Amino acid sequence: MKPLGIGIVGTGNIAGGYARDILTHPEIRLVAASDLDPLRAAAFAEARGCRAHASLDGLLADEAVDVVVNLTVHHAHFEVTRRALEAGRHVYSEKPLALRSTEARELIALAAGRGLRLGCSPATFLGEAQQTAAAWIRDNRLGTVRAIYADVSWGRIETWHPAPAAFFDVGVMVDVAVYPLTLATTIVGPARAVRAWGWNLRPDRVAIDGTPFRIGSPDLILAAVELEGGAVLRLTASFYVGRPVKLRGAMEFHGDAGSLALGSFQDFDATVEAGPYDGSYEPVPYVRPPFAGTAWARGLADMAAAIAEGRPHRAGAEQAAHVVDILEAAAASITAEGRPVEVTSTFAAPPLMPWASIPSPGR
Ligand SMILES: NC(=O)c1ccc[n+]([C@@H]2O[C@H](COP(=O)([O-])OP(=O)(O)OC[C@H]3O[C@@H](n4cnc5c(N)ncnc54)[C@H](O)[C@@H]3O)[C@@H](O)[C@H]2O)c1
């Protein structure tokens, strides 16, 4: 298979992680990059041996770009993805797909109308630890799962990110809770209703360069998400509580017959433990040796392979749009002080990776 040419738009903090991981996937090859800041794009491109374009139009005119990878800030996702689809390019976007449900659906319709692929992060459900958890639960090892706990204690972004304002503007649900929401809906099923409450615990912050700013969204959110079939996801999300909290990014799935604890929704080598109700946790063997950390381009590589193989890709836009619906419902519920808000959309659960089967008990 000839590798698909990747053009990265938005060469900020996470672009380096993508560029490094793209090198490990033969299905894809980094060919071009652009950014609102052309100097940043030029430095990024020079370090990675690809072409820099001074504008998005320039990148979209580059015939070597088959797939645009949208790594811009959250607010720009919709517009950049729309323009790339209109230019006839497949798109893989960082999360969220868009900030509004209507925009997410518009992008899906645009891609479908032009026969283009649209994929979206988080694809961390494709990690070895996360696939191990998914395989274990889909194999009914916990019985019916009725309660999921997720902890998103993402801390004070202004202490490490050079441009934190955009993250506080969209908020911790949009920026980080998308990970456990995607994983829980992948493993257990789509959401049906959301109740959420938010607090501004520490509204005044100071950026690394000394600039004071006020956060634009609650920095502590409690949400209860009812999933199809009746399971309830209890989610705690904070841009105040962070390290050294012990449950940073952890998830637990509790079923009639047992429980599974996943050390992180993001790290592919997170601990996976399971135990019977009333018993104690034991390690669950990984479905294959895990990648250390997060392989950022795994969802993108799966989309490239899916294009070649003529099958659906796993990090799909329908699920990403469903997650945007959950985020919108949570925001509406916070405004209405915890009133339940319905979610009606759905998506087909992505299949496990081919390497993610677990041996039957007794074998
Ligand atoms: N930083 C992380 O650890 C991390 C991890 C996973 C996912 N993400 C996601 O990746 C995305 C980018 O995050 P980041 O941390 O790299 O942010 P960042 O602010 O460091 O970088 C974003 C880049 O996009 C550029 N940009 C903004 N609008 C643009 C536009 N319209 N056209 C072209 N370029 C534009 C900015 O100039 C900047 O260089 C976000 O959606 C975030 O949720 C970030």
The ligand as an SDF file (V2000), in Angstrom:
LIG
                    3D

 44 48  0  0  0  0  0  0  0  0999 V2000
   -1.5460   19.3350   24.3740 N   0  0  0  0  0  0  0  0  0  0  0  0
   -1.9810   18.1170   24.6040 C   0  0  0  0  0  0  0  0  0  0  0  0
   -1.4390   17.4000   25.4880 O   0  0  0  0  0  0  0  0  0  0  0  0
   -3.1060   17.5290   23.8000 C   0  0  0  0  0  0  0  0  0  0  0  0
   -3.3260   16.1680   23.9230 C   0  0  0  0  0  0  0  0  0  0  0  0
   -4.3200   15.5930   23.1610 C   0  0  0  0  0  0  0  0  0  0  0  0
   -5.0830   16.3620   22.3310 C   0  0  0  0  0  0  0  0  0  0  0  0
   -4.8830   17.6930   22.2350 N   0  0  0  0  0  0  0  0  0  0  0  0
   -5.7580   18.4530   21.3310 C   0  0  0  0  0  0  0  0  0  0  0  0
   -4.9820   18.9280   20.2510 O   0  0  0  0  0  0  0  0  0  0  0  0
   -5.4850   20.2050   19.8430 C   0  0  0  0  0  0  0  0  0  0  0  0
   -4.3650   21.2020   19.8910 C   0  0  0  0  0  0  0  0  0  0  0  0
   -3.8600   21.2500   21.2180 O   0  0  0  0  0  0  0  0  0  0  0  0
   -2.4200   21.8300   21.5070 P   0  0  0  0  0  0  0  0  0  0  0  0
   -2.1390   21.5600   22.9340 O   0  0  0  0  0  0  0  0  0  0  0  0
   -1.4460   21.3640   20.4880 O   0  0  0  0  0  0  0  0  0  0  0  0
   -2.7330   23.3920   21.3230 O   0  0  0  0  0  0  0  0  0  0  0  0
   -1.7070   24.5560   20.9760 P   0  0  0  0  0  0  0  0  0  0  0  0
   -2.3870   25.8150   21.3480 O   0  0  0  0  0  0  0  0  0  0  0  0
   -0.3640   24.2580   21.5480 O   0  0  0  0  0  0  0  0  0  0  0  0
   -1.5530   24.4560   19.3760 O   0  0  0  0  0  0  0  0  0  0  0  0
   -2.5820   24.7500   18.4890 C   0  0  0  0  0  0  0  0  0  0  0  0
   -1.9600   25.3380   17.2290 C   0  0  0  0  0  0  0  0  0  0  0  0
   -3.0070   25.5610   16.2890 O   0  0  0  0  0  0  0  0  0  0  0  0
   -2.7560   26.8000   15.6490 C   0  0  0  0  0  0  0  0  0  0  0  0
   -4.0160   27.3020   15.1160 N   0  0  0  0  0  0  0  0  0  0  0  0
   -5.0730   27.7920   15.8020 C   0  0  0  0  0  0  0  0  0  0  0  0
   -6.0720   28.1070   14.9620 N   0  0  0  0  0  0  0  0  0  0  0  0
   -5.6480   27.7920   13.7170 C   0  0  0  0  0  0  0  0  0  0  0  0
   -6.2280   27.8860   12.4330 C   0  0  0  0  0  0  0  0  0  0  0  0
   -7.4510   28.3800   12.2440 N   0  0  0  0  0  0  0  0  0  0  0  0
   -5.4880   27.4620   11.3640 N   0  0  0  0  0  0  0  0  0  0  0  0
   -4.2470   26.9660   11.5380 C   0  0  0  0  0  0  0  0  0  0  0  0
   -3.6390   26.8580   12.7480 N   0  0  0  0  0  0  0  0  0  0  0  0
   -4.3390   27.2650   13.8180 C   0  0  0  0  0  0  0  0  0  0  0  0
   -2.1360   27.6880   16.7170 C   0  0  0  0  0  0  0  0  0  0  0  0
   -1.4050   28.7450   16.1430 O   0  0  0  0  0  0  0  0  0  0  0  0
   -1.2650   26.6770   17.4650 C   0  0  0  0  0  0  0  0  0  0  0  0
    0.0390   26.6060   16.9310 O   0  0  0  0  0  0  0  0  0  0  0  0
   -6.6400   20.5530   20.7740 C   0  0  0  0  0  0  0  0  0  0  0  0
   -7.8350   20.1830   20.1390 O   0  0  0  0  0  0  0  0  0  0  0  0
   -6.4260   19.6470   21.9670 C   0  0  0  0  0  0  0  0  0  0  0  0
   -7.6420   19.2700   22.5330 O   0  0  0  0  0  0  0  0  0  0  0  0
   -3.8890   18.3000   22.9270 C   0  0  0  0  0  0  0  0  0  0  0  0
  1  2  1  0
  2  3  2  0
  2  4  1  0
  4  5  1  0
  4 44  2  0
  5  6  2  0
  6  7  1  0
  7  8  2  0
  8  9  1  0
  8 44  1  0
  9 10  1  0
  9 42  1  0
 10 11  1  0
 11 12  1  0
 11 40  1  0
 12 13  1  0
 13 14  1  0
 14 15  2  0
 14 16  1  0
 14 17  1  0
 17 18  1  0
 18 19  2  0
 18 20  1  0
 18 21  1  0
 21 22  1  0
 22 23  1  0
 23 24  1  0
 23 38  1  0
 24 25  1  0
 25 26  1  0
 25 36  1  0
 26 27  1  0
 26 35  1  0
 27 28  2  0
 28 29  1  0
 29 30  1  0
 29 35  2  0
 30 31  1  0
 30 32  2  0
 32 33  1  0
 33 34  2  0
 34 35  1  0
 36 37  1  0
 36 38  1  0
 38 39  1  0
 40 41  1  0
 40 42  1  0
 42 43  1  0
M  CHG  2   8   1  16  -1
M  END
$$$$
